[in-house]
Amino acid sequence: MGVFVFLPLVLPFTAWPIARLAEHHLHPRTATWLLSTIATVLAVCSTLCLGLLMVVGTAQLPGNPLPDGWSDPEVRDAVPYDEVAGRAAIPALLAVLAGCAGITWRHFRVRREALRALAGLPDRSVAVLPDDTAYAYALPGGRDRIVVTAGMLAELDGPERRALFAHERAHLAGRHHRFLLATQLAARANPFLRPLRTSVAYTTERWADEEAAAATGNRQTVARAVAKAALVTRGAPSATLAHFAAVGPVPRRVAALLAPAPAALHWPPVFTPAGLAAWGATAGAAASALSSANAAFTLFFILKAATPL
C-alpha cells in the first residue's frame, strides 16, 4: 500500500479551484456534471482507502474475527502505517457510513412526507397546496410533480408563474436531485469536498434558470420571478430536493439571467484559468482512483498470501 493509500484523502484539494471557477466560466449543465462526477469519484476513493486502513487496524485489535495470518509481523511489515492510521480509520469510517446513511434517510423521509401531504390532491403534474407560506419545489418519484403553494402563486403574475413552472420542470427533467444527493453524500464522506457540494447546489439552480429562460424566451421575466420568489420564500423541504429561489446566491443568479446566455461549451479552453483548474481536478480524481486501486490490489494480494487455505 505505502503512502499511496493516503493520497485519496487529500486529493480533493485539487478540486477546490474548479469549484468556484466552474460557476463563472462553464455552462451550468457542464459545471454540474463535471463537479458531481469529480466529487463522487474522490469521495468513493477516499472511503475505499479508509476501508483499507480499517482492515489494517482491525487486524491488530485483540479478539478480532480476522484470520491470524493478517496480524503476522511479516504482513505488518509489508503494510505500513498500521499502528496509528489503521486504528484511527475505524471510527472515521464508521462516522462516514453513519453520516451518509443519515443523509439518505432524511432525503427519502422528506420525499415520503411530501407525498403524504399530496395524498388528498388531484393526481396532476402540478400540485397546489392551500398554504399561505410561499415556496415551490420539484418532487421526483414514480410520477414527477411540481409542488407549489397558493402563497407563492399569489406573489407572481402570469409570465412569472410560467417561468416558475419551467424552472421546476427543468429540475425534474435534468434529475437534479440526484446531483444534489450525490454531492451531499460526497461532502459527508470527505469534508474537503464541501466546496463542490455548495457549487453544485448553485449550478443546478443556474441550469434550471437557463432552461426556464429558453422555454419562456424572456430572461428578464425569469430573473424577476427568481428575485420576487426569493423575497417571499420562507422554507424548503430538503437540501437534496431542488426548490425555487431557495438555493444559491440569488443576486448572482439574477445577474446571470440579466446577462447574455452562457456559451454551451462542453469543456473550457486548456490555457485559461477554468481550463487549467478543470484539468487539475480531473487529474486529481484520476490520481485518486489509481492510488486507491493500487492500495486495494496490493493489500488484497498481501492478505491473500497470508490467509491459510
MOQUITA-V578402 format. One record per residue. N is the residue number from 1. PSI is psi as a letter, one per 30 degrees, with the letter a starting at -180 (* if undefined). OMEGA is omega in degrees with one decimal (NA if undefined). D_LAST is the distance of its C-alpha to the last C-alpha in Angstrom with 1 decimal. Layout:
{{N & PSI & OMEGA & D_LAST} {N & PSI & OMEGA & D_LAST}}
This chain:
{{1 & e & 178.4 & 23.3} {2 & a & -177.1 & 26.4} {3 & f & -177.5 & 29.7} {4 & f & -178.6 & 29.3} {5 & f & -178.3 & 27.5} {6 & f & -175.3 & 30.8} {7 & e & -179.5 & 33.0} {8 & f & 179.5 & 32.6} {9 & f & -177.0 & 33.9} {10 & f & -179.0 & 37.2} {11 & f & 173.1 & 37.7} {12 & f & 176.3 & 39.6} {13 & f & -178.6 & 42.5} {14 & f & -178.5 & 43.0} {15 & f & -177.4 & 44.0} {16 & e & -179.4 & 46.7} {17 & e & -176.9 & 49.5} {18 & f & -179.0 & 49.0} {19 & e & -179.7 & 48.9} {20 & e & -178.5 & 52.6} {21 & e & -179.4 & 53.8} {22 & e & -179.9 & 52.4} {23 & e & -173.9 & 54.7} {24 & f & -168.9 & 57.7} {25 & f & 179.2 & 57.0} {26 & l & 171.6 & 54.8} {27 & k & -176.6 & 55.7} {28 & e & 178.6 & 54.3} {29 & e & 179.1 & 52.1} {30 & e & -179.3 & 50.6} {31 & e & -179.3 & 50.1} {32 & e & 179.8 & 48.4} {33 & e & -177.6 & 45.9} {34 & e & -176.8 & 45.3} {35 & e & -179.4 & 44.9} {36 & e & 179.8 & 42.8} {37 & e & 179.8 & 40.3} {38 & e & 180.0 & 40.0} {39 & e & -179.2 & 39.7} {40 & e & 179.8 & 36.9} {41 & e & -178.6 & 34.9} {42 & e & -179.9 & 35.4} {43 & e & 179.2 & 34.5} {44 & e & -178.1 & 31.3} {45 & e & 179.9 & 30.2} {46 & e & 177.7 & 31.1} {47 & e & 177.0 & 29.4} {48 & e & -179.6 & 26.2} {49 & e & 172.7 & 26.4} {50 & e & 177.3 & 27.1} {51 & e & 178.0 & 23.9} {52 & e & 178.1 & 22.0} {53 & e & 178.6 & 23.9} {54 & e & 177.0 & 23.3} {55 & e & 178.8 & 19.5} {56 & e & -177.8 & 20.2} {57 & e & -178.4 & 22.7} {58 & e & -179.5 & 20.9} {59 & f & 180.0 & 18.0} {60 & f & -177.3 & 20.9} {61 & k & 178.4 & 22.4} {62 & k & 176.6 & 22.3} {63 & g & 179.7 & 20.7} {64 & l & -176.6 & 18.8} {65 & g & -176.4 & 16.1} {66 & l & 178.4 & 13.7} {67 & k & -177.6 & 10.5} {68 & e & -178.6 & 12.2} {69 & f & -178.2 & 10.9} {70 & f & 177.5 & 13.1} {71 & g & 177.9 & 16.1} {72 & k & -179.2 & 15.6} {73 & e & -179.7 & 19.0} {74 & e & 177.0 & 17.9} {75 & e & 179.9 & 16.4} {76 & e & 177.6 & 19.7} {77 & e & -179.7 & 21.7} {78 & f & 179.3 & 20.2} {79 & j & -174.8 & 21.0} {80 & l & 174.8 & 24.6} {81 & g & -176.4 & 26.9} {82 & f & -172.0 & 24.5} {83 & e & -175.6 & 27.0} {84 & e & -174.8 & 29.7} {85 & e & -178.6 & 29.0} {86 & e & -179.0 & 25.5} {87 & e & 178.2 & 27.0} {88 & f & -179.3 & 30.2} {89 & f & -177.4 & 28.4} {90 & e & 178.0 & 27.3} {91 & e & 179.3 & 30.9} {92 & e & -180.0 & 31.9} {93 & e & 177.3 & 29.4} {94 & e & 177.8 & 30.3} {95 & e & 178.3 & 34.0} {96 & e & -178.9 & 33.4} {97 & e & 179.5 & 31.8} {98 & e & 179.8 & 34.5} {99 & e & 179.0 & 37.3} {100 & e & 177.4 & 36.2} {101 & e & 178.7 & 35.9} {102 & e & 179.2 & 39.4} {103 & e & 179.9 & 40.9} {104 & e & 179.3 & 39.5} {105 & e & 179.7 & 40.7} {106 & e & 179.8 & 44.1} {107 & e & -178.4 & 44.5} {108 & f & 176.8 & 43.9} {109 & e & 178.4 & 46.0} {110 & e & 177.8 & 48.9} {111 & e & -179.8 & 48.7} {112 & e & 179.9 & 48.7} {113 & e & 177.9 & 51.6} {114 & e & 177.5 & 53.5} {115 & e & 178.4 & 53.1} {116 & e & 179.4 & 54.3} {117 & f & -179.6 & 57.4} {118 & g & -172.3 & 58.2} {119 & e & -176.6 & 57.9} {120 & g & -177.3 & 61.7} {121 & l & 177.1 & 62.6} {122 & k & -177.8 & 63.2} {123 & i & -179.6 & 60.2} {124 & l & -178.1 & 61.3} {125 & f & 176.5 & 59.8} {126 & k & 178.5 & 61.8} {127 & k & 179.8 & 61.8} {128 & j & 179.7 & 64.6} {129 & k & 178.2 & 64.1} {130 & i & -175.2 & 67.4} {131 & k & 179.3 & 66.6} {132 & f & 176.7 & 68.9} {133 & k & -174.1 & 66.1} {134 & j & 170.0 & 65.6} {135 & l & 177.8 & 62.2} {136 & k & 179.5 & 60.5} {137 & l & 178.4 & 56.9} {138 & k & -177.8 & 54.8} {139 & j & 178.7 & 52.7} {140 & l & 179.0 & 49.9} {141 & a & 177.7 & 48.3} {142 & e & 173.7 & 48.7} {143 & j & -179.4 & 52.4} {144 & k & -179.2 & 53.1} {145 & l & 172.3 & 56.1} {146 & k & -179.1 & 58.3} {147 & k & -179.9 & 59.3} {148 & k & -179.5 & 62.5} {149 & l & 176.6 & 64.9} {150 & e & 178.1 & 68.6} {151 & e & 177.9 & 69.1} {152 & e & -179.2 & 67.5} {153 & e & -179.4 & 69.5} {154 & f & -177.8 & 72.7} {155 & f & -174.4 & 72.2} {156 & k & 174.0 & 71.8} {157 & a & -174.0 & 74.4} {158 & e & 178.8 & 73.8} {159 & e & 179.9 & 72.5} {160 & e & 175.4 & 70.3} {161 & e & 177.8 & 68.8} {162 & e & 177.0 & 68.0} {163 & e & 178.1 & 66.3} {164 & e & -178.0 & 64.2} {165 & e & 177.5 & 63.1} {166 & e & 177.8 & 62.3} {167 & e & -178.2 & 60.2} {168 & e & 175.5 & 58.2} {169 & e & 177.2 & 57.8} {170 & e & 175.8 & 56.3} {171 & e & -178.0 & 53.8} {172 & e & -179.0 & 52.7} {173 & e & 179.8 & 52.8} {174 & f & -178.0 & 50.8} {175 & h & -174.8 & 48.2} {176 & f & 179.0 & 48.8} {177 & f & 178.8 & 47.1} {178 & e & 176.7 & 43.8} {179 & e & -179.1 & 44.5} {180 & e & -179.8 & 45.7} {181 & e & -179.4 & 42.7} {182 & e & -179.1 & 40.3} {183 & f & 172.8 & 42.0} {184 & e & 178.8 & 42.3} {185 & e & 179.8 & 38.6} {186 & e & 179.4 & 38.1} {187 & e & 176.7 & 40.5} {188 & e & 178.6 & 38.8} {189 & e & 179.2 & 35.4} {190 & j & -176.9 & 37.0} {191 & f & 178.5 & 40.6} {192 & f & -178.8 & 41.4} {193 & g & -179.4 & 41.7} {194 & e & 175.9 & 44.6} {195 & e & 178.4 & 47.2} {196 & e & 176.5 & 45.7} {197 & e & 179.6 & 45.8} {198 & e & -179.5 & 49.5} {199 & e & -179.5 & 50.3} {200 & e & 175.5 & 48.7} {201 & e & 178.2 & 50.7} {202 & e & -175.1 & 53.8} {203 & e & 176.1 & 53.0} {204 & e & 176.2 & 52.3} {205 & e & 178.0 & 55.7} {206 & e & 176.9 & 57.3} {207 & e & 178.9 & 55.7} {208 & e & 176.5 & 57.2} {209 & e & -178.3 & 60.5} {210 & e & 177.1 & 60.7} {211 & e & 178.5 & 60.0} {212 & e & 178.3 & 62.6} {213 & e & 178.2 & 65.1} {214 & e & -177.9 & 64.5} {215 & e & -178.1 & 64.9} {216 & f & -178.3 & 68.1} {217 & g & -178.0 & 69.6} {218 & j & -178.8 & 70.7} {219 & e & -178.8 & 68.7} {220 & e & 179.0 & 71.3} {221 & e & 178.4 & 71.1} {222 & e & 178.3 & 67.3} {223 & e & 179.7 & 67.8} {224 & e & 178.9 & 70.5} {225 & e & 179.2 & 68.3} {226 & e & -177.7 & 65.4} {227 & e & -179.0 & 67.8} {228 & e & 179.9 & 69.6} {229 & e & -179.5 & 66.4} {230 & e & -178.3 & 65.0} {231 & f & -174.5 & 68.1} {232 & f & -178.6 & 67.9} {233 & k & -177.9 & 64.1} {234 & f & -178.6 & 63.2} {235 & l & 178.5 & 59.5} {236 & l & -171.8 & 56.5} {237 & e & -174.0 & 53.7} {238 & k & 178.4 & 50.6} {239 & f & 179.4 & 49.6} {240 & g & 171.7 & 47.2} {241 & k & -178.6 & 50.1} {242 & k & -178.3 & 52.7} {243 & l & -168.8 & 56.1} {244 & k & 172.3 & 59.6} {245 & g & 178.3 & 60.9} {246 & f & 180.0 & 58.6} {247 & k & 175.5 & 55.9} {248 & l & 177.9 & 56.5} {249 & j & -175.3 & 59.7} {250 & e & 177.6 & 62.4} {251 & e & 178.0 & 65.0} {252 & e & 177.9 & 62.8} {253 & e & 179.4 & 62.1} {254 & e & 178.6 & 65.9} {255 & e & 179.1 & 66.7} {256 & e & 179.0 & 64.2} {257 & f & 178.0 & 65.8} {258 & f & 175.8 & 69.2} {259 & l & 177.0 & 68.1} {260 & l & 179.7 & 67.6} {261 & k & -179.2 & 64.5} {262 & k & 177.8 & 61.5} {263 & k & -177.2 & 60.7} {264 & h & 176.8 & 57.8} {265 & k & 179.1 & 55.9} {266 & f & 179.5 & 52.2} {267 & k & -178.2 & 51.5} {268 & l & 175.3 & 53.7} {269 & k & -172.6 & 55.2} {270 & e & -172.5 & 53.0} {271 & h & 172.4 & 55.6} {272 & l & 178.0 & 56.4} {273 & e & -180.0 & 55.1} {274 & e & 179.6 & 53.4} {275 & e & 178.8 & 52.0} {276 & e & 179.1 & 50.6} {277 & e & 179.6 & 49.1} {278 & e & 178.3 & 47.6} {279 & e & 177.8 & 45.9} {280 & e & 178.4 & 44.8} {281 & e & 178.5 & 43.2} {282 & e & 177.7 & 41.5} {283 & e & 177.5 & 40.3} {284 & e & 177.9 & 38.9} {285 & e & 178.4 & 37.1} {286 & e & 178.1 & 35.6} {287 & e & 177.6 & 34.6} {288 & e & 179.5 & 33.0} {289 & e & -179.9 & 31.0} {290 & e & -179.6 & 29.9} {291 & e & -179.8 & 29.1} {292 & e & 177.2 & 26.9} {293 & e & 178.0 & 25.1} {294 & e & 179.8 & 24.6} {295 & e & -178.8 & 23.3} {296 & e & -179.5 & 20.9} {297 & e & 179.7 & 19.5} {298 & e & -179.9 & 19.3} {299 & e & -179.9 & 17.5} {300 & e & -176.8 & 15.0} {301 & e & 176.9 & 14.1} {302 & e & -177.6 & 14.2} {303 & e & 176.3 & 11.9} {304 & e & 178.9 & 9.4} {305 & f & -178.0 & 9.5} {306 & f & -177.2 & 9.4} {307 & k & 179.0 & 6.5} {308 & k & 179.0 & 3.8} {309 & * & NA & 0.0}}
